[in-house]
């Protein structure tokens, strides 16, 4: 979430101090945004109506600008040169890529369908359940980027390997996210506006990724790496916070009626998301244990799959289905549950590190 914290945690040989004030209480801020957004939508109903006019191919232009504030700081911190180091840790990278792209999107679909369309069918209409499942799919197809640096640091993971994972996964997102989402939404019989999906990938992945790469290269060349890390990224962190909070307020101004009349739906949506998170973490973590991967690589390898790039998921949900859609609500529930669940996984990892080879006995060369 915070560019400054993620960069500190991700730099090889120099780690940060864990969760900052905003990240530590992320769920609290999301809850506050729910209240503020609902109040704005109910007291000033013209607000969401006016915003809904500024769209192109179903993409809300004001929200798109705010989401750029969130996503660009994450993209600019990625050093794609670190990808060359991936050959030194093939097992951990294999675990990450297989779990993230060949397993996670499909298990997310399974758990969301099972709970929202089968177990919870008496409480949710079929049409709304399909929207919630669509939102879960958008979350499941987007592995974490910036926040995984923090989870890796807190669990004692290797910073260099985490950087490699993030860089490679960002490249995979660029090419694989749209096809996987389109396929899974098709499986659930959700009508996919392909032009909007492709536009979302360009707006929220390709453009921020390209802008982040070129601006990183130029700024480091002109100002130096120290200035980039200690000045530029710290300035960007404020934009990230501003973009996230204002986006959530706007989103919940459209979701007010659902929140007020169906608050239990938030709890029902959270159930499959929570189960999926623990399942994916354990799958990657136990696979790494069985494969005798070192703990400092196994921990971040499992964390990146368990966590989600929810900024991207929220953006695409809004683009595909609208601000007032059930899909958008489902992605925000993912934001609400993210921090407490991931902190519990950090605790699990630290308590079980003795399962893995002792990293103090040999030096990792990444």
Number of C-alpha atoms within 10 A of each C-alpha: 28 24 29 25 23 28 27 23 31 30 19 15 10 10 19 18 11 19 20 15 8 13 18 14 13 19 18 14 17 20 15 15 22 24 16 17 24 25 16 20 22 17 11 12 15 12 15 20 13 9 16 18 11 13 15 11 14 21 25 20 17 14 24 21 14 19 25 23 21 29 27 23 30 26 25 22 24 24 18 15 10 18 15 10 15 20 11 13 17 12 18 29 22 15 21 27 20 13 23 26 21 13 16 27 24 17 17 25 25 16 19 28 22 15 18 27 21 13 12 16 13 10 14 19 12 14 11 15 24 22 23 26 31 30 31 32 31 32 33 34 31 29 29 26 27 27 26 30 31 30 26 28 25 22 23 18 25 27 25 21 29 31 31 24 26 28 21 19 22 21 14 14 18 15 13 15 21 19 14 21 21 19 12 19 21 13 10 15 11 15 11 15 14 13 11 18 23 16 20 24 19 14 19 24 23 19 15 22 23 14 15 20 18 12 13 20 14 11 14 14 11 11 11 12 15 10 13 18 18 13 12 18 22 17 15 19 20 16 20 22 18 14 20 22 19 15 25 23 22 24 27 27 29 26 23 23 15 18 18 11 9 13 12 13 21 17 11 20 25 20 15 22 24 16 13 23 23 16 16 23 25 18 18 26 25 16 17 24 18 11 14 15 22 22 27 24 26 30 32 35 33 28 32 31 30 29 27 27 24 24 25 25 28 26 28 29 30 26 25 25 21 20 28 20 20 26 29 29 29 29 32 27 23 25 23 20 18 20 21 14 16 20 15 12 22 20 13 14 25 16 11 10 18 10 14 17 15 12 12 7 7 8 7 15 9 15
